[in-house]
Amino acid sequence: MKMLCKVALFITLLTNIIFAQQTDLEKGIELYKQGNNSAAISLLEKLSKQKETKNEPKVWNYLGLAYIEKGDLKKARKALEKANSLNSQNSAFRTNLGYAYLLSNKIDNSQLQLNEAIRLEPQNFLAYYIRGTSFFWEKNYDRALGDAENAIIFQVNFSSAYILKADILTAKFGQRVANGSTARDEISFLRQAVEILETCMKTCQNTNLQIMQERLESIKV
């Protein structure tokens, strides 16, 4: 009987330890989602050094995301690289690392990660959006446009992808005019940009309404 009590006590203690660890991780994730990045970093850094949680990829993933929000891209990359080394088959982790590389202007590294993220999850709309942004920065407008369109296909309410598509179409208009075409010949690019923004303003669950209004006013002028 005493032995059974000891075993029950051990199981209870072990369960409490595991529960506490899960609670700390969940708390760290919640702090990040609430925008309390300093507190999230403090807790997640602690978990990253504990024996029980140092090999949990979620710890490193959310630590990296919190560092991105704080603007410390070097630490963000290091944390997200660690998350990917612990779980290389997670499309979201690859996407987040690709985002950190893009913000660091490491475009080739970013595209490698995002290519793999899309291979792992062909409907990863966020990976398409970030890769499309990287192509846009390179002025590779055709590939950028394809990725923006895929992001919209796989997440029809994703307003940032509509803005990206409109920006690409506007840039294509400018590129064609700079190369000798007349504005009248290439005006269809601007009309498409206006149409895509107006469509999103009517149908998207909008978090970028002001940005889209500003884009529309600029394009119409």
C-alpha positions as CSV (number, residue, x, y, z in Angstrom):
1,M,0.0,0.0,0.0
2,K,2.8,2.4,0.9
3,M,4.5,1.5,-2.4
4,L,1.4,2.3,-4.3
5,C,1.1,5.6,-2.5
6,K,4.7,6.4,-3.4
7,V,4.1,5.5,-7.0
8,A,0.9,7.7,-7.1
9,L,2.8,10.6,-5.5
10,F,5.6,10.2,-8.1
11,I,3.1,10.2,-11.0
12,T,1.4,13.2,-9.5
13,L,4.6,15.1,-9.2
14,L,5.7,14.2,-12.7
15,T,2.4,15.3,-14.1
16,N,2.6,18.6,-12.3
17,I,6.1,19.2,-13.6
18,I,5.0,18.4,-17.2
19,F,1.9,20.5,-16.8
20,A,4.0,23.4,-15.4
21,Q,6.3,23.2,-18.4
22,Q,3.4,23.2,-20.9
23,T,1.9,26.1,-19.0
24,D,5.1,28.1,-19.2
25,L,5.4,27.4,-23.0
26,E,1.7,28.3,-23.6
27,K,2.2,31.5,-21.4
28,G,5.2,32.5,-23.5
29,I,3.3,32.0,-26.7
30,E,0.4,34.0,-25.4
31,L,2.6,36.8,-24.3
32,Y,4.0,37.0,-27.8
33,K,0.5,37.0,-29.4
34,Q,-0.5,39.8,-27.0
35,G,2.5,41.9,-28.2
36,N,4.3,41.7,-24.9
37,N,7.5,40.6,-26.6
38,S,9.9,41.5,-23.8
39,A,8.1,39.3,-21.3
40,A,7.8,36.6,-24.0
41,I,11.5,36.7,-24.6
42,S,12.3,36.5,-20.9
43,L,10.2,33.4,-20.4
44,L,11.1,31.7,-23.6
45,E,14.8,32.3,-23.1
46,K,14.5,30.6,-19.7
47,L,12.7,27.6,-21.3
48,S,15.4,27.4,-24.0
49,K,18.0,26.7,-21.3
50,Q,16.0,24.2,-19.3
51,K,16.8,20.5,-19.9
52,E,13.1,19.6,-20.3
53,T,12.3,22.2,-22.9
54,K,15.5,23.2,-24.6
55,N,14.8,20.8,-27.5
56,E,11.2,21.9,-28.0
57,P,11.1,23.6,-31.4
58,K,8.1,25.8,-30.5
59,V,10.2,27.5,-27.8
60,W,12.8,28.5,-30.4
61,N,10.2,29.4,-33.0
62,Y,8.3,31.8,-30.8
63,L,11.5,33.2,-29.3
64,G,12.6,34.0,-32.8
65,L,9.3,35.7,-33.7
66,A,9.4,37.7,-30.5
67,Y,13.0,38.9,-31.4
68,I,11.7,39.9,-34.9
69,E,9.1,42.1,-33.2
70,K,11.8,43.6,-31.0
71,G,14.0,44.3,-34.1
72,D,16.8,42.0,-33.1
73,L,17.2,40.1,-36.3
74,K,20.5,38.4,-35.5
75,K,19.0,36.7,-32.4
76,A,15.8,36.1,-34.3
77,R,17.7,34.2,-37.1
78,K,19.6,32.2,-34.5
79,A,16.5,31.1,-32.7
80,L,14.6,30.3,-35.8
81,E,17.5,28.3,-37.2
82,K,17.5,26.3,-34.0
83,A,13.8,25.6,-34.4
84,N,14.3,24.3,-37.9
85,S,17.3,22.2,-36.9
86,L,15.0,20.5,-34.3
87,N,12.1,20.1,-36.8
88,S,13.1,20.5,-40.4
89,Q,9.8,19.3,-41.7
90,N,7.6,22.1,-40.3
91,S,6.5,24.4,-43.1
92,A,5.6,27.2,-40.6
93,F,9.1,27.2,-39.0
94,R,10.6,27.4,-42.5
95,T,8.4,30.3,-43.4
96,N,9.3,32.2,-40.3
97,L,13.0,31.7,-40.9
98,G,12.5,32.8,-44.5
99,Y,10.8,35.9,-43.2
100,A,13.7,36.6,-40.8
101,Y,16.2,36.2,-43.6
102,L,14.2,38.5,-45.9
103,L,14.1,41.2,-43.2
104,S,17.9,40.8,-42.9
105,N,18.2,41.3,-46.7
106,K,19.5,37.8,-47.1
107,I,17.2,37.2,-50.1
108,D,18.8,34.0,-51.4
109,N,18.6,32.3,-48.0
110,S,15.1,33.5,-47.6
111,Q,14.0,32.1,-51.0
112,L,15.6,28.7,-50.2
113,Q,13.6,28.4,-46.9
114,L,10.4,29.6,-48.5
115,N,10.8,27.1,-51.5
116,E,11.1,24.3,-48.9
117,A,8.1,25.6,-46.9
118,I,6.0,25.5,-50.1
119,R,7.3,22.1,-51.0
120,L,6.2,20.8,-47.5
121,E,2.9,22.6,-47.6
122,P,1.8,23.6,-51.2
123,Q,-1.0,25.8,-49.9
124,N,1.1,27.8,-47.5
125,F,-0.2,31.3,-48.4
126,L,2.1,33.1,-46.1
127,A,5.2,31.5,-47.7
128,Y,3.9,32.6,-51.1
129,Y,3.4,36.1,-49.9
130,I,6.8,36.4,-48.3
131,R,8.6,34.9,-51.3
132,G,6.5,37.1,-53.6
133,T,7.8,40.1,-51.6
134,S,11.4,38.9,-52.1
135,F,10.8,38.7,-55.8
136,F,9.3,42.2,-55.8
137,W,12.3,43.6,-54.0
138,E,14.5,42.0,-56.8
139,K,12.2,43.6,-59.4
140,N,11.3,40.1,-60.7
141,Y,7.7,41.2,-61.2
142,D,6.4,38.2,-63.1
143,R,7.4,35.7,-60.4
144,A,6.3,38.1,-57.7
145,L,2.9,38.4,-59.3
146,G,2.5,34.7,-59.5
147,D,3.2,34.3,-55.8
148,A,0.9,37.1,-54.8
149,E,-1.9,35.5,-56.8
150,N,-1.2,32.1,-55.1
151,A,-1.4,33.7,-51.7
152,I,-4.8,35.1,-52.6
153,I,-6.0,31.8,-54.0
154,F,-5.1,30.0,-50.8
155,Q,-6.2,32.7,-48.4
156,V,-8.8,34.8,-50.1
157,N,-9.2,37.3,-47.2
158,F,-5.5,38.0,-46.8
159,S,-5.4,41.7,-47.5
160,S,-1.6,42.0,-47.5
161,A,-1.5,39.8,-50.6
162,Y,-3.9,42.1,-52.4
163,I,-1.7,45.1,-51.6
164,L,1.4,43.3,-52.8
165,K,-0.4,42.4,-56.1
166,A,-1.4,46.0,-56.6
167,D,2.1,47.2,-55.8
168,I,3.5,44.8,-58.4
169,L,1.1,45.8,-61.1
170,T,1.9,49.5,-60.4
171,A,5.6,48.7,-60.6
172,K,5.1,46.8,-63.9
173,F,3.3,49.9,-65.3
174,G,6.3,52.1,-64.3
175,Q,8.8,49.6,-65.7
176,R,7.0,49.5,-69.1
177,V,6.8,53.3,-69.3
178,A,10.5,53.6,-68.3
179,N,11.3,51.2,-71.1
180,G,9.6,53.3,-73.8
181,S,5.9,52.4,-73.7
182,T,3.4,55.2,-73.3
183,A,1.3,55.5,-70.2
184,R,-1.8,55.1,-72.3
185,D,-0.6,51.7,-73.7
186,E,0.1,50.3,-70.2
187,I,-2.8,51.8,-68.3
188,S,-4.4,48.4,-67.9
189,F,-1.8,47.6,-65.2
190,L,-3.1,50.5,-63.1
191,R,-6.7,49.5,-63.8
192,Q,-6.0,46.0,-62.5
193,A,-4.3,47.5,-59.4
194,V,-7.4,49.6,-58.7
195,E,-9.7,46.6,-59.2
196,I,-7.8,44.3,-56.9
197,L,-7.7,46.8,-54.1
198,E,-11.4,47.7,-54.5
199,T,-12.2,44.0,-54.5
200,C,-10.4,43.4,-51.2
201,M,-11.9,46.5,-49.6
202,K,-15.3,45.0,-50.2
203,T,-14.6,41.3,-49.4
204,C,-11.5,41.0,-47.1
205,Q,-11.6,41.0,-43.3
206,N,-9.6,44.1,-43.4
207,T,-6.7,45.1,-41.2
208,N,-5.1,47.2,-43.9
209,L,-7.9,49.5,-44.9
210,Q,-6.0,52.8,-44.5
211,I,-3.0,51.4,-46.5
212,M,-5.4,50.3,-49.3
213,Q,-7.2,53.7,-49.4
214,E,-3.8,55.4,-49.7
215,R,-2.8,53.1,-52.5
216,L,-6.0,53.7,-54.3
217,E,-5.8,57.4,-54.1
218,S,-2.2,57.4,-55.4
219,I,-3.0,55.0,-58.3
220,K,-6.0,57.0,-59.4
221,V,-4.1,60.2,-59.4
